[in-house]
Each structure stands twice: as C-alpha cells, then as structure tokens.
Amino acid sequence: MPYNIIISEAAKNEIIDALFWYKKQEKKLSGQLGNSITTAVKSIKTNPLKTQIKYTDTRIHFLNKFPYGIHYTISNFNIIIIAFYHTSRNINKL
C-alpha cells in the first residue's frame, strides 16, 4: 500500500520562506531548491524507513545540495512532514 504525504502548516511555511529567500538571492536557486525538495519527498515516499530515527519517532532526510533537513514521522501509511529545517540555523537566535 502506498504512503500518503501530509505536510504540516509549519513545514509548508518553512519551505515557502526558504524558497522566497533563495529567490531573492538568485531566482534559479529557488527552482533548484524546489526540485531538490520534490526529489527528497519522492524518495521519502518510496522508502520512508531508509532514514534512521533521530528523535523518538522522528526521521530526518537531508537534502543533497542545500543545507536543509525534512523532519517526518510515520503513522500507519501516512508520512507526516513536521518541519523543513535549515541545518545551520542557531535556534537560540530565533
């Protein structure tokens, strides 16, 4: 049975913010990030268990060319993307 992808509002907002930031830097980078996210989500959907568990039941799939991780959990046949997080972000400055 195929997995369903559910993206939380928080993750959607983080993705939009990242795409917007890269678009301001250079438009083509935004497109490349979008393609990288799409590829990562397809990979997660195809084999969600290939990424090891990092926190309790949360897995992180890291993008290849951008410093981001997709944080997700699996519940039944749902993959819930809970965060799209910059790997170099200092959480103390947020």
C-alpha positions in Angstrom: 0.0 0.0 0.0 1.5 3.4 -0.9 2.2 6.0 1.7 0.3 9.3 1.8 2.3 12.6 2.3 0.9 15.1 4.8 2.8 18.4 5.2 2.2 20.4 8.3 1.4 24.1 8.1 4.6 24.9 9.9 6.6 22.9 7.4 4.8 24.5 4.4 5.7 27.9 5.8 9.3 27.0 6.3 9.5 25.7 2.7 7.9 28.9 1.4 10.3 31.1 3.5 13.3 29.1 2.1 12.1 29.3 -1.5 11.5 33.1 -1.1 14.9 33.6 0.5 16.7 31.8 -2.4 14.6 33.6 -5.0 15.8 36.9 -3.5 19.4 35.7 -3.8 19.2 34.3 -7.3 16.0 33.1 -9.0 17.4 29.9 -10.4 18.5 28.8 -6.9 14.8 28.9 -5.8 13.9 26.5 -8.6 16.8 24.2 -7.8 15.7 24.1 -4.1 12.2 23.3 -5.2 13.4 20.5 -7.4 15.6 19.2 -4.5 12.6 19.2 -2.1 10.4 17.4 -4.7 13.1 14.7 -5.2 13.6 14.3 -1.4 9.8 13.9 -0.8 9.6 11.3 -3.6 12.5 9.4 -2.1 10.9 9.6 1.4 7.5 8.4 -0.1 9.2 5.5 -1.9 11.1 4.2 1.1 10.3 6.1 4.3 12.1 3.6 6.6 15.5 4.1 4.9 16.3 7.1 7.1 17.2 6.3 10.7 15.2 7.6 13.6 16.8 10.7 15.2 14.3 11.7 17.9 11.8 9.4 19.5 9.9 8.6 16.3 11.1 11.5 14.0 13.3 10.8 11.0 15.3 13.4 9.1 16.1 13.2 5.4 18.8 15.7 4.4 18.8 17.4 1.0 21.8 16.8 -1.1 22.7 20.3 -2.4 21.1 22.5 0.2 21.6 22.7 4.0 18.1 21.5 4.9 16.5 18.5 6.6 13.0 17.3 6.2 11.8 16.1 9.6 9.0 13.5 9.4 7.1 10.8 11.3 5.3 7.7 10.0 1.8 6.8 11.3 0.1 3.8 9.6 0.5 4.7 5.9 0.9 8.4 6.4 4.2 10.2 6.2 3.8 13.5 8.2 6.3 16.1 7.4 6.5 18.2 10.5 9.4 20.5 9.7 11.7 21.7 7.0 14.8 22.9 8.9 18.0 24.7 7.9 20.8 22.6 9.4 23.0 25.6 10.3 20.3 27.6 12.0 21.1 28.7 15.5 17.8 28.0 17.4 19.0 30.3 20.2 18.7 33.3 17.9 15.1 32.6 16.7 
